[in-house]
């Protein structure tokens, strides 16, 4: 872990470069120094069906869900969250020029007793960095 899932309303397809946004978020997460490179995942999920606020067709959203493993202080989690949220808000600044956009983010800590992982990326990256 960590995994950042970016859900977005389909009406943003032509207004946001989600590949570039995911790459920038990945760089931001790694720059915090809190997470191992081989653990980080960033993905954007397009929501075809959605209803936002007063249901105007131009209403749009991006929701960030950042799932992380235990072991970081509250200050570290807040710092990482603020850095990620700031970068995404900057990237999407044009959308805030209309009264039809909402951005949200939440950090969730994963219970290690209820999480299973198998990762072939870690050994490769650890060996390359040794």
C-alpha contacts under 8 A as a table, 3 or more apart, distances in Angstrom:
res1	aa1	res2	aa2	distance
1	X	35	X	7.87
1	X	39	X	4.92
1	X	40	X	5.90
1	X	41	X	7.53
1	X	67	X	7.06
1	X	68	X	5.40
1	X	69	X	5.87
2	X	35	X	7.19
2	X	39	X	6.12
2	X	40	X	5.09
2	X	41	X	6.50
2	X	66	X	6.91
2	X	67	X	5.50
2	X	68	X	4.36
2	X	69	X	6.63
3	X	39	X	7.87
3	X	40	X	5.82
3	X	41	X	4.67
3	X	42	X	5.92
3	X	66	X	5.82
3	X	67	X	5.26
3	X	68	X	6.62
4	X	40	X	7.98
4	X	41	X	6.17
4	X	42	X	4.79
4	X	43	X	6.46
4	X	64	X	6.70
4	X	65	X	5.62
4	X	66	X	4.35
4	X	67	X	6.31
5	X	42	X	5.99
5	X	43	X	5.14
5	X	44	X	5.95
5	X	45	X	7.18
5	X	64	X	5.74
5	X	65	X	5.18
5	X	66	X	6.46
6	X	42	X	7.60
6	X	43	X	6.02
6	X	44	X	4.53
6	X	45	X	6.04
6	X	62	X	6.61
6	X	63	X	5.68
6	X	64	X	4.61
6	X	65	X	6.51
7	X	44	X	5.74
7	X	45	X	4.72
7	X	46	X	5.96
7	X	47	X	6.63
7	X	62	X	5.66
7	X	63	X	5.21
7	X	64	X	6.51
8	X	12	X	7.20
8	X	44	X	7.31
8	X	45	X	6.36
8	X	46	X	5.26
8	X	47	X	5.75
8	X	60	X	7.59
8	X	61	X	5.58
8	X	62	X	4.41
8	X	63	X	6.41
9	X	12	X	5.99
9	X	46	X	6.14
9	X	47	X	5.05
9	X	48	X	6.61
9	X	49	X	7.83
9	X	50	X	6.75
9	X	60	X	5.58
9	X	61	X	5.55
9	X	62	X	6.79
10	X	13	X	5.68
10	X	46	X	5.66
10	X	47	X	5.51
10	X	48	X	5.22
10	X	49	X	7.85
11	X	14	X	7.35
11	X	58	X	7.36
11	X	60	X	6.66
12	X	15	X	5.05
12	X	16	X	5.97
12	X	60	X	6.92
13	X	16	X	6.03
13	X	17	X	7.68
14	X	17	X	7.80
16	X	21	X	7.97
16	X	92	X	7.48
17	X	20	X	5.51
17	X	21	X	6.24
18	X	21	X	4.80
18	X	22	X	5.96
18	X	44	X	6.77
19	X	22	X	5.26
19	X	23	X	6.31
20	X	23	X	5.09
20	X	24	X	6.19
21	X	24	X	5.15
21	X	25	X	6.15
21	X	88	X	7.34
21	X	91	X	7.10
22	X	25	X	5.09
22	X	26	X	6.12
22	X	42	X	5.87
22	X	43	X	6.44
22	X	44	X	7.10
23	X	26	X	5.09
23	X	27	X	6.30
23	X	42	X	7.85
24	X	27	X	5.10
24	X	28	X	6.19
24	X	87	X	7.77
25	X	28	X	4.96
25	X	29	X	6.14
25	X	42	X	7.26
25	X	84	X	6.43
25	X	87	X	7.17
25	X	88	X	7.26
26	X	29	X	5.18
26	X	30	X	6.24
26	X	40	X	7.29
26	X	41	X	7.40
26	X	42	X	6.23
27	X	30	X	5.20
27	X	31	X	6.03
28	X	31	X	5.00
28	X	32	X	6.60
28	X	83	X	7.06
28	X	84	X	6.25
28	X	87	X	7.63
29	X	32	X	5.55
29	X	33	X	7.66
29	X	34	X	7.88
29	X	35	X	7.38
29	X	40	X	7.85
29	X	80	X	7.04
29	X	84	X	6.86
30	X	33	X	5.73
30	X	34	X	7.23
30	X	35	X	6.34
30	X	36	X	7.59
30	X	37	X	6.67
30	X	40	X	7.89
32	X	35	X	7.49
32	X	80	X	6.21
33	X	36	X	7.87
34	X	72	X	7.86
34	X	76	X	7.80
35	X	39	X	7.12
35	X	40	X	7.18
36	X	39	X	5.55
36	X	40	X	7.00
37	X	40	X	5.83
37	X	125	X	7.74
38	X	121	X	5.65
38	X	122	X	4.98
38	X	125	X	6.53
39	X	122	X	7.22
47	X	50	X	6.52
51	X	55	X	5.54
52	X	55	X	5.11
52	X	56	X	7.41
52	X	59	X	6.05
52	X	60	X	6.88
52	X	61	X	7.70
53	X	56	X	7.69
53	X	59	X	7.53
55	X	59	X	6.88
56	X	59	X	5.51
58	X	100	X	6.25
59	X	100	X	4.41
59	X	101	X	5.85
60	X	100	X	6.07
60	X	101	X	4.87
60	X	102	X	6.47
61	X	101	X	5.55
61	X	102	X	4.74
61	X	103	X	5.81
62	X	102	X	6.50
62	X	103	X	5.00
62	X	104	X	6.57
63	X	103	X	5.81
63	X	104	X	4.81
63	X	105	X	5.73
64	X	103	X	7.93
64	X	104	X	6.06
64	X	105	X	4.39
64	X	106	X	6.38
65	X	105	X	5.78
65	X	106	X	5.20
65	X	107	X	6.14
65	X	108	X	7.43
66	X	105	X	7.47
66	X	106	X	6.12
66	X	107	X	4.67
66	X	108	X	6.11
67	X	107	X	5.87
67	X	108	X	4.76
67	X	109	X	5.85
67	X	110	X	6.56
68	X	107	X	7.31
68	X	108	X	6.23
68	X	109	X	5.04
68	X	110	X	5.91
69	X	109	X	5.56
69	X	110	X	5.08
69	X	111	X	7.26
69	X	112	X	7.05
70	X	109	X	5.96
70	X	110	X	6.45
70	X	111	X	7.21
70	X	112	X	7.29
72	X	76	X	5.99
72	X	77	X	6.44
73	X	76	X	5.12
73	X	77	X	6.28
74	X	77	X	5.14
74	X	78	X	6.06
75	X	78	X	5.07
75	X	79	X	6.00
76	X	79	X	5.10
76	X	80	X	6.15
77	X	80	X	5.19
77	X	81	X	6.06
77	X	107	X	7.84
78	X	81	X	5.04
78	X	82	X	6.02
79	X	82	X	5.19
79	X	83	X	6.19
80	X	83	X	5.18
80	X	84	X	6.19
81	X	84	X	5.22
81	X	85	X	5.95
81	X	107	X	7.18
82	X	85	X	5.14
82	X	86	X	5.92
83	X	86	X	5.23
83	X	87	X	6.29
84	X	87	X	5.27
84	X	88	X	6.28
85	X	88	X	5.22
85	X	89	X	6.01
85	X	105	X	7.04
86	X	89	X	5.10
86	X	90	X	6.11
87	X	90	X	5.10
87	X	91	X	6.19
88	X	91	X	5.02
88	X	92	X	6.12
89	X	92	X	5.12
89	X	93	X	5.73
89	X	103	X	7.61
90	X	93	X	5.02
91	X	94	X	7.95
92	X	95	X	5.58
92	X	96	X	7.22
93	X	96	X	5.40
93	X	97	X	7.21
94	X	97	X	5.50
94	X	98	X	7.94
95	X	98	X	6.01
95	X	100	X	7.85
95	X	101	X	6.15
96	X	99	X	6.87
96	X	100	X	7.66
96	X	101	X	6.09
98	X	101	X	6.84
110	X	114	X	7.70
110	X	115	X	7.13
111	X	114	X	5.47
111	X	115	X	6.51
112	X	115	X	5.24
119	X	122	X	6.12
120	X	123	X	6.14
120	X	124	X	7.09
121	X	124	X	5.41
121	X	125	X	6.31
122	X	125	X	5.31
122	X	126	X	5.90
123	X	126	X	5.10
123	X	127	X	5.98
124	X	127	X	5.30
124	X	128	X	6.22
125	X	128	X	5.03
125	X	129	X	6.16
126	X	129	X	5.18
126	X	130	X	6.14
127	X	130	X	5.14
